[in-house]
């Protein structure tokens, strides 16, 4: 059985990019965080199924909840970077991006006591217009990125990118590991978790992942957020119907679906699934 990579993007409900126009970063410190309790539930779920995963963690979160970060590491999971303050790469200059990824890497390594090899851009915001970001990641000492989603989407995506692991142009030491898609009807269909996992009936998501394992003979990369298992989180006012639908759909069903997913596939950390294959 092919071993897939399970990943968690560690951010709180008020830090999602879709809320950025409604919740300024300057207000974050005044909001009630729920990430610790949700991470505790995720750790219990993973332990019950004897799964190790990769936690792409915001530096902002790690700085305020170092004991949570240490708990992730103590439970045998991989600690990776999600940047510092959830800035999309498209919002940053090259210099600002380098400062962000270097700051978050140093902070996470100091708290977690282990090397941070992986990075995931907020909102999968590396695309054909800012591939210089890969050079920055290499310079900062990262080994891999999971920042490109080879789909067409209104907020992100690079549909012409390779669907599976590749070395970006002008880099030698960085491996890009795109979130999983399936190729159907001449286009890439999202199959790697997040809101789509809450949208599709579970049987469809399972079929997608099985297809990647059996037909493509490739490991899948699946992701979700701690706030996706938290139906009691505060509701944000003033957002569009589309944003409301995407963010709140099926939150109450997510944790049970994750348990089912854990039983149906073999899972491990990103570094062990991918880096050990290339060494």
Secondary structure, 3 states (H helix, E strand, C coil): CCEEEEEEEECCHHHCHHHCCCCCHHHHHHCCCCHHHHHHHHHHHHHHCCCCCEEEECHHHHHHCHHHHHHHHHCCCEEEECCCCCCCHHHCCHHHHHHHHHHHHHHHHHHHCCCCCEECCHHHCCCCCCCHHHHHHHHHCCCEECCCCCCCCCCCCCCCCCCCCECCCCCCCCEECCCCEEEECCEEEECCECHHHHHCCHHHHHHHHHHHHHCCCCCCEEEEEHHHHCCCCCCCCCCCHHHHHHHHCCHHHHHHHHHHHHHHCEEECHHHHHHHHHC
